[in-house]
Amino acid sequence: MAKKVERIFVGLGSNVGHRGRFLVRALRKLGQSSSVCVVNVSPFYETSPVGPRQRSFLNAVAEIRSALSPDELLAHLKSIETDLGRRRRRRWGPREIDLDLLFFGRHRCEGALDLPHPRWKERKFVLWPLSDLAPRFRDPISGRTVAHFRAKLTDPSQSIKLYRRGPSL
């Protein structure tokens, strides 16, 4: 029996070194995997950091398809981070590359992996690029759309501006 291919959204972020290069390299590595198909990529946004004072981030969201399980995909994302030289520092600190599993189809779970990502609707750096890709996508918990949450998030402490259009696939 074939595994179900899921519609998945992955958040990408970088604020160390050549931030845009890290995002592009991560997207390429995702696309090179035989178990993942990159469907679309949002524009890149420059965003203020949440947490400790540090350099601004570049962020994007990728829509992918995969038949991997959530745990298998998370392990794959972590291996890409390692391959690209991510060093673990303090929580919410600087990152060469950060790959977050935001949504995995309609899956909901809590534990070592929380789905959907527990803070996705509180972060402009997730909502803006996600709404570029899927404004009508519905949160599996509340049933509300991404566009709804984007309109509600008006936190002025989170600055965000378009950096550049995403890479062509």
ABEGO torsion letter per residue (X at the ends): XBBBBBBBBBBBBBABEBAAAAAAAAAAAAAABAABBBABBBBBBBBBBBEBBBBBBBBBBBBBBBABBAAAAAAAAAAAAAAAGBBBBBBGBBBABBBBBABBEABBBBEABBOBBAAAAABAAAAAAAAAABAABBBAAAGBBAAAAAAABABAABBBBBABBBBBX
